[in-house]
């Protein structure tokens, strides 16, 4: 029978209460842990010193949600069919970020399997899942999850997730899971009743920080590392994406990320598999993706918002909030050549300098870039995508610059066909927390000049309303119609070119040039011999470019070439080789 292992360092007695009311004693091991054995499928609560019923922090299943009983799961019983999957290097490959609940009408792991052939044929190589842990109610993004070893029951069972990962591997797709260690959600979070999982020595936007460097932190760190290894070992995930690692505050001698990196590397060696850790970080510090042996934190790759922000400001003209720090004339050029654009200069929105230059020797594939993701779409007041405001030709420019850059490109579900559906912020908290969600969003958007941004009155949808969730579900029928089909065909062609042409597949940053014309509406990007020429002007026009016997490989709208440039009939982009 599987072992149940509870860390409660201050407890005198820990018992497990079964569904029939029977109390099962645990055995203390002298290190703050209490152990017992229960049969697979048994549901139980934890009681510490006769206190209230608590879910097990290491539970792999919470069938009745984060407040309910835990259920014993044995990963040894997982049934995989792909026995020889060893993984691959995902750096430079096309990522596809999706939210299980809104990716399909059913919103389950099993339903998502039916779309994997489509993703493979699109040219995607890595499927990245937003967090899948238990959350309050039936819906949410997953970033306020608790019970980090378990799954959101609405998505399916542990074996359903196994089937999804297995189906990805059958099609040659790697799987990356978004995990959140910088905070835990407020609803169903019982960790503090077990031990010192949090510390008042540091604070984050969510309150007290996770305890990574105070008394008891060794076990907290191990709790998080064990969780990461579970996804990679037991569910055979290929990569992990760590949310907002700049809020993992650790002043100890070995940073938590470095310790995690070493543990994952050791697991990969034991399993003979290629495992990858990616990190979200707003520090713009090359140390994040510097190997541990060289004094860094050992992440293999990291998200960089600078490319998104520079591209967004250039395309939309929006300059409020954090976009203020991305309005300098050279920002777009620096974004596509240097990776980080905030590299120590004074920043108007941040209020202080941030970041360091990325050394020239660092491969561009270490940085994951996008023009849409869950944050940049979902944290807008109406969850609108760029294609809801821009000319379709401008959206095509954005897609081409991202997908043909020397970085690792990521698509957000539906953007490949310029989906008409929004992606809104949605939650399903109970009456104690729910009413505060809308007020918090109103406060967050109070500094937005909504009339200037949208040119019309817009209304924030209450995140607690089911409408915010249902409207965020993709409309799969539209992808083969009209302008949606045109964008989908173009994106598929761009990805194919990236796969087929060595200059485009390369992460060598030295083979990239970026030129923006004085009108700041047209220009070109060179990747080795390949030229990406673009023009945002509504009426089109001629764009000089350094052609050298180049031929047209693809364009969003028809263009004509001569020996010195490209003539456009409207906003569009052309790829020449």
C-alpha positions in Angstrom: 0.0 0.0 0.0 1.2 3.6 -0.7 2.8 5.5 2.1 1.1 8.7 3.5 3.7 11.1 4.8 2.7 14.2 6.7 5.1 17.0 7.7 3.9 18.6 10.9 7.0 19.5 12.9 5.2 21.0 16.0 2.6 18.2 16.3 2.4 15.7 19.1 0.0 13.4 17.2 -1.2 13.1 13.7 -4.2 10.9 12.7 -6.0 10.1 9.5 -9.8 10.2 9.5 -11.4 7.9 7.0 -14.8 8.3 5.3 -16.4 6.0 7.8 -15.1 7.9 10.8 -12.3 5.4 11.6 -9.2 7.1 12.9 -5.8 5.7 11.6 -2.7 6.4 13.7 0.5 7.5 12.1 4.1 6.8 13.2 6.4 9.7 13.9 9.9 9.4 12.4 11.6 12.0 14.6 12.1 14.5 11.8 8.7 16.1 12.0 7.1 13.5 9.6 4.3 11.2 10.4 3.7 8.1 8.2 1.0 5.5 7.6 -0.2 3.2 4.8 -3.6 3.3 3.2 -5.0 1.4 0.2 -5.4 3.1 -3.2 -8.7 4.9 -3.5 -9.1 5.5 0.3 -10.4 8.9 1.1 -9.1 10.6 4.3 -8.6 13.8 6.2 -5.6 14.7 8.4 -6.1 15.7 12.0 -3.2 17.3 13.9 -3.4 17.0 17.7 -7.1 16.4 17.5 -7.8 19.6 15.5 -10.0 20.2 12.5 -10.1 18.0 9.4 -7.4 19.0 6.9 -6.5 17.8 3.3 -3.1 16.2 2.9 -0.7 18.8 1.4 0.9 16.0 -0.7 -2.4 14.5 -1.9 -2.4 13.6 -5.6 -6.2 13.7 -5.8 -8.8 16.0 -4.2 -12.0 14.5 -5.6 -14.3 16.9 -3.8 -12.1 20.0 -4.2 -9.4 21.8 -2.1 -11.5 21.7 1.1 -12.5 18.0 0.8 -10.9 14.7 1.7 -7.7 13.5 0.0 -7.7 10.3 -2.0 -4.8 7.8 -2.1 -3.2 7.5 -5.6 -0.4 5.2 -6.5 1.6 6.4 -9.6 2.9 2.9 -10.0 -0.5 2.1 -11.4 -0.5 4.7 -14.1 -0.9 3.1 -17.5 1.3 4.6 -20.2 1.5 3.2 -23.8 4.6 5.1 -25.1 7.5 3.3 -23.4 10.4 4.7 -25.4 9.8 8.4 -25.1 13.1 10.1 -24.1 12.1 13.7 -24.8 13.9 16.3 -26.9 15.6 19.7 -26.5 12.6 22.1 -26.6 14.7 25.2 -26.9 13.9 27.0 -30.2 10.8 24.8 -30.8 7.3 26.3 -31.1 5.4 26.3 -27.8 1.6 26.5 -27.6 0.1 27.8 -24.4 -3.4 26.5 -23.5 -5.9 26.5 -20.7 -7.5 23.1 -20.4 -10.9 24.5 -19.3 -11.4 26.8 -22.3 -9.4 25.0 -25.0 -12.3 22.8 -25.9 -16.1 22.9 -25.2 -15.8 20.1 -22.6 -12.8 21.6 -21.0 -11.1 18.3 -20.0 -7.8 16.4 -20.5 -9.6 13.8 -22.6 -11.3 16.4 -24.8 -8.0 18.1 -25.4 -6.5 14.9 -26.8 -8.9 15.3 -29.8 -7.1 18.5 -30.8 -3.5 17.1 -30.7 -3.4 16.0 -34.3 -4.3 19.6 -35.2 -1.5 21.0 -33.1 1.0 18.5 -34.6 -0.1 19.5 -38.1 0.2 23.2 -37.2 3.9 22.6 -36.4 3.7 23.0 -32.7 6.4 21.0 -30.8 5.6 21.8 -27.1 2.1 21.9 -25.5 2.2 24.2 -22.5 -0.6 23.8 -19.9 -1.7 26.6 -17.6 -1.8 25.3 -14.0 -4.0 22.3 -13.4 -4.1 22.1 -9.6 -7.3 22.2 -7.6 -8.9 25.6 -7.3 -12.1 26.9 -5.7 -15.3 26.1 -7.5 -15.4 24.8 -11.1 -13.3 27.3 -13.0 -10.3 29.6 -12.8 -6.9 30.3 -14.4 -5.2 28.1 -11.9 -2.7 30.6 -10.5 -4.5 30.7 -7.1 -4.3 27.0 -6.7 -3.7 24.9 -3.6 -2.9 21.2 -3.1 -0.1 21.4 -5.6 0.4 17.7 -6.0 -3.3 17.2 -7.1 -5.4 18.0 -10.2 -8.4 20.2 -10.7 -11.2 17.6 -10.7 -13.1 19.3 -13.5 -10.3 18.6 -15.9 -10.2 14.8 -15.1 -8.5 12.2 -13.0 -4.8 11.4 -12.7 -5.2 8.7 -15.3 -6.8 11.2 -17.6 -3.8 13.4 -17.4 -1.6 10.4 -18.0 -3.6 9.7 -21.2 -3.2 13.3 -22.3 0.6 13.2 -21.8 0.8 9.8 -23.5 -1.2 11.0 -26.5 1.1 14.0 -26.8 4.2 11.8 -26.9 2.5 9.5 -29.4 2.5 12.5 -31.8 6.0 13.7 -31.0 4.8 16.6 -28.8 6.5 17.5 -25.6 4.5 18.7 -22.6 5.3 21.7 -20.4 3.4 22.3 -17.2 3.0 25.8 -15.6 3.5 25.5 -11.8 3.2 28.2 -9.1 5.5 28.2 -6.2 5.7 31.9 -5.4 2.3 31.9 -3.5 -0.7 29.7 -2.9 -4.3 30.6 -3.2 -6.3 32.0 -0.3 -9.2 29.6 -0.6 -8.5 26.1 0.7 -4.9 26.9 1.7 -4.3 25.0 5.0 -0.5 24.8 4.8 0.2 27.1 7.7 -1.6 24.7 10.0 1.0 22.0 9.2 4.2 23.9 9.5 6.2 27.1 8.6 5.5 27.2 4.9 5.3 31.0 5.0 7.5 33.7 6.5 6.8 37.3 7.6 10.5 38.1 6.9 9.6 38.7 3.2 6.4 39.8 1.4 5.1 39.5 -2.1 2.0 41.0 -3.8 0.1 38.0 -2.3 1.2 38.5 1.3 3.7 36.6 3.3 6.3 34.9 1.1 6.8 31.2 0.8 9.5 30.3 3.4 12.6 29.5 1.4 15.3 30.7 3.8 14.0 30.7 7.3 13.6 28.1 10.1 12.0 25.0 8.6 12.7 26.1 5.0 14.7 23.0 4.2 11.5 20.9 4.3 9.5 23.6 2.4 12.1 23.6 -0.3 12.0 19.8 -0.5 8.2 20.0 -0.6 8.4 22.1 -3.8 11.2 20.1 -5.3 9.3 16.8 -4.7 6.3 18.4 -6.4 8.3 19.3 -9.5 9.9 15.9 -9.7 6.4 14.3 -9.4 5.2 16.0 -12.7 8.4 15.0 -14.5 8.7 11.5 -13.2 5.2 10.2 -12.4 3.3 12.0 -15.2 6.3 12.1 -17.6 6.1 15.8 -18.3 9.0 17.1 -20.4 9.3 20.6 -19.0 8.1 22.9 -16.3 7.4 26.6 -16.4 7.8 28.3 -13.0 5.5 31.3 -12.5 6.9 34.7 -11.4 10.2 33.5 -10.0 11.2 37.0 -9.1 8.8 36.5 -6.1 10.7 33.4 -4.9 12.6 35.3 -2.3 15.6 33.4 -1.1 18.6 35.0 0.7 20.3 31.7 1.5 23.6 30.5 0.2 22.1 28.3 -2.5 19.1 29.8 -4.3 16.0 27.6 -4.4 16.1 27.7 -8.3 19.6 26.4 -8.3 18.7 23.6 -6.0 15.7 22.7 -8.1 17.8 22.8 -11.3 20.3 20.3 -9.8 17.5 18.0 -8.7 15.8 18.0 -12.1 19.2 17.4 -13.8 19.8 14.4 -11.6 16.3 13.0 -12.3 16.9 13.5 -16.0 20.1 11.5 -15.8 18.5 8.7 -13.8 15.6 8.4 -16.3 17.7 9.0 -19.4 15.3 11.7 -20.5 15.7 15.3 -21.6 14.0 17.5 -19.0 13.7 21.3 -19.1 12.9 24.1 -16.6 11.7 27.4 -17.9 11.0 30.4 -15.7 9.0 33.6 -15.7 11.1 36.4 -14.3 10.8 40.2 -14.5 14.4 40.7 -13.2 16.0 40.7 -16.7 19.0 39.1 -15.0 21.1 36.7 -17.2 21.9 34.8 -13.9 18.4 33.2 -14.3 19.5 31.2 -17.3 23.2 30.9 -16.3 24.2 27.3 -15.4 24.5 26.6 -11.7 28.2 25.6 -12.2 28.8 29.1 -13.5 27.2 30.7 -10.5 23.7 31.1 -12.0 20.3 29.8 -11.1 20.3 27.1 -13.7 17.0 27.7 -15.6 17.2 26.4 -19.1 15.0 29.1 -20.6 13.0 32.1 -19.4 10.0 34.2 -20.6 10.9 37.7 -21.5 8.1 40.3 -21.5 10.2 42.9 -23.1 9.7 41.6 -26.7 5.9 41.5 -26.2 5.7 44.9 -24.7 7.9 46.6 -27.3 5.9 45.0 -30.1 2.6 45.9 -28.4 3.5 49.5 -28.0 4.7 49.8 -31.6 1.5 48.2 -33.0 -1.1 49.8 -30.7 0.4 53.1 -29.4 -0.7 52.2 -25.9 1.7 53.8 -23.4 0.0 53.4 -20.0 1.1 51.4 -17.0 4.1 49.2 -17.6 4.0 50.0 -21.3 5.5 53.4 -20.4 8.9 51.7 -20.0 8.8 50.5 -23.6 8.2 53.6 -25.6 11.8 54.7 -26.4 12.5 54.9 -30.1 15.1 52.1 -30.1 13.0 49.7 -28.0 11.6 47.6 -30.8 15.1 47.2 -32.4 16.6 46.2 -29.1 13.8 43.8 -28.4 14.5 41.8 -31.5 18.3 41.9 -31.4 19.3 42.1 -27.7 16.5 40.2 -25.9 16.3 42.4 -22.8 15.4 46.1 -23.3 15.3 47.1 -19.6 19.0 46.9 -18.8 19.8 49.3 -16.0 18.4 52.6 -17.4 15.9 54.7 -15.4 12.3 53.5 -15.9 9.3 55.7 -15.6 6.8 53.1 -14.5 9.1 50.9 -12.4 10.5 54.0 -10.8 14.0 52.6 -10.6 16.5 50.9 -12.9 16.1 47.2 -13.6 18.0 44.5 -15.5 21.3 43.8 -17.1 22.3 43.2 -20.7 22.2 39.7 -22.0 25.8 38.6 -22.9 26.3 38.2 -26.7 27.3 34.6 -26.1 23.8 33.6 -24.9 21.7 31.8 -27.5 18.4 33.4 -28.4 16.6 30.1 -27.8 17.0 30.7 -24.1 14.3 33.4 -24.2 10.7 32.5 -24.8 8.7 35.3 -26.6 5.2 35.8 -27.7 2.7 38.4 -28.9 -0.1 36.9 -26.9 -0.3 34.9 -23.7 -2.7 34.3 -20.9 -1.5 37.3 -18.9 -1.2 39.9 -21.7 -4.7 39.0 -23.1 -6.5 38.0 -19.9 -5.3 41.0 -17.9 -6.9 43.4 -20.2 -10.2 44.9 -19.2 -12.3 42.9 -21.7 -9.8 40.1 -22.4 -9.3 41.3 -26.0 -6.6 40.0 -28.3 -4.6 42.2 -30.7 -6.6 40.9 -33.6 -9.7 42.5 -32.1 -8.2 46.0 -32.5 -5.6 45.9 -35.3 -5.8 45.4 -39.0 -5.3 41.7 -39.8 -2.2 42.6 -41.8 -0.7 44.2 -38.7 -1.4 41.0 -36.8 0.3 39.0 -39.5 3.4 41.2 -39.1 3.4 40.5 -35.4 3.1 36.7 -35.9 5.9 36.7 -38.5 8.3 38.7 -36.3 7.7 36.4 -33.3 7.7 33.0 -35.2 10.8 33.9 -37.3 12.9 35.5 -34.5 16.0 33.9 -33.1 14.1 33.3 -29.8 11.8 30.4 -28.8 8.3 31.4 -30.0 5.1 30.7 -28.2 1.6 30.9 -29.5 -1.4 31.4 -27.2 -4.4 29.1 -28.0 -6.4 30.5 -30.9 -4.1 33.2 -31.9 -3.0 31.2 -34.9 -6.4 31.8 -36.5 -6.9 35.3 -35.0 -9.7 33.9 -32.7 -12.7 36.1 -32.2 -13.1 34.9 -28.7 -11.6 36.8 -25.8 -9.7 35.3 -22.9 -11.0 36.9 -19.7 -10.0 36.7 -16.1 -12.4 34.3 -14.4 -12.8 32.8 -10.9 -15.3 30.8 -8.9 -14.6 31.8 -5.3 -17.1 31.4 -2.4 -19.0 34.2 -0.8 -16.1 35.2 1.6 -13.7 36.0 -1.3 -15.8 36.3 -4.4 -17.2 39.8 -3.9 -13.6 41.2 -3.5 -12.5 39.9 -6.9 -14.5 42.4 -9.0 -13.5 45.3 -6.7 -9.8 44.3 -7.1 -10.2 44.3 -10.9 -11.9 47.7 -10.9 -9.0 49.1 -8.9 -6.5 47.5 -11.1 -8.0 49.2 -14.2 -8.6 52.5 -12.6 -5.5 54.0 -14.2 -6.5 52.9 -17.8 -7.8 55.5 -20.1 -10.4 53.1 -21.5 -12.0 55.6 -23.9 -8.6 56.3 -25.5 -7.6 52.6 -25.7 -10.9 51.3 -27.1 -12.5 54.3 -28.7 -15.8 53.3 -27.2 -17.3 52.5 -23.8 -16.4 49.1 -22.5 -17.5 47.3 -19.4 -15.6 45.0 -17.2 -17.2 41.6 -16.9 -17.4 40.3 -13.3 -14.7 37.6 -13.1 -17.0 35.6 -10.8 -19.8 35.5 -13.5 -19.9 32.3 -15.4 -20.1 34.4 -18.6 -16.4 35.4 -18.2 -15.5 31.7 -18.4 -17.9 30.6 -21.2 -17.0 33.5 -23.4 -13.3 32.6 -23.1 -13.9 29.1 -24.7 -12.4 28.9 -28.2 -14.8 28.7 -31.2 -13.2 25.9 -33.2 -15.7 26.2 -36.1 -14.5 29.6 -37.1 -10.9 28.6 -37.8 -11.7 27.3 -41.3 -13.7 30.4 -42.4 -12.8 33.7 -44.0 -10.1 35.8 -42.4 -9.5 33.1 -39.7 -8.6 30.5 -42.3 -6.3 33.0 -44.0 -4.4 33.7 -40.8 -4.2 30.0 -39.9 -2.7 29.1 -43.3 -0.2 31.9 -42.9 0.9 30.9 -39.4 1.2 27.3 -40.5 3.4 28.5 -43.4 5.6 30.6 -41.1 6.1 27.6 -38.7 7.0 25.4 -41.6 9.6 27.9 -42.8 11.1 28.0 -39.3 11.4 24.2 -39.3 12.9 23.9 -42.8 15.3 26.8 -43.1 18.5 26.6 -40.9 18.9 30.4 -40.7 15.4 30.6 -39.1 15.8 27.6 -36.9 19.1 29.0 -35.5 19.2 30.8 -32.1 22.4 32.6 -33.1 21.7 36.2 -32.2 24.6 37.5 -34.3 22.8 36.6 -37.6 19.9 39.0 -36.8 19.6 42.6 -38.0 16.5 44.7 -37.4 15.7 48.0 -39.2 12.8 50.3 -38.6 12.3 53.1 -41.1 12.1 56.7 -40.0 8.3 56.6 -40.3 8.3 53.8 -37.8 5.7 52.0 -39.8 7.8 49.8 -42.0 11.1 48.0 -42.0 12.8 44.6 -42.1 14.4 41.9 -40.1 17.2 39.8 -41.4 17.9 36.3 -40.2 21.0 35.2 -42.1 19.9 35.2 -45.7 16.2 35.4 -44.9 14.4 38.8 -44.9 11.2 39.6 -43.2 9.9 42.8 -44.7 6.9 44.6 -43.3 4.7 47.6 -43.8 1.9 48.8 -41.4 0.7 51.7 -43.5 -3.0 51.4 -44.3 -2.4 52.3 -48.0 0.7 50.1 -48.3 3.7 51.5 -50.2 7.2 50.7 -51.1 9.7 49.4 -48.5 13.4 49.5 -49.4 15.2 46.4 -48.2 18.7 44.8 -48.8 17.6 42.3 -51.4 20.2 40.1 -53.0 18.6 37.9 -55.6 15.9 37.1 -53.0 12.7 35.3 -54.0 9.3 35.5 -52.3 8.8 32.6 -49.9 5.4 33.7 -48.5 3.4 36.8 -47.8 0.2 37.5 -46.0 -1.2 39.6 -48.9 0.1 39.7 -52.4 3.3 41.9 -52.9 5.6 42.7 -55.7 9.4 42.8 -55.6 12.2 44.6 -57.4 15.9 44.5 -56.8 15.8 47.0 -54.0 12.6 46.4 -52.1 9.0 45.3 -51.7 5.8 47.0 -52.7 2.7 46.5 -50.5 -0.9 47.2 -51.2 -1.8 47.5 -47.5 -0.6 46.4 -44.1 1.2 43.1 -44.6 4.5 41.2 -44.3 6.6 39.2 -46.8 9.3 36.6 -46.2 12.1 36.5 -48.8 14.9 34.0 -49.2 
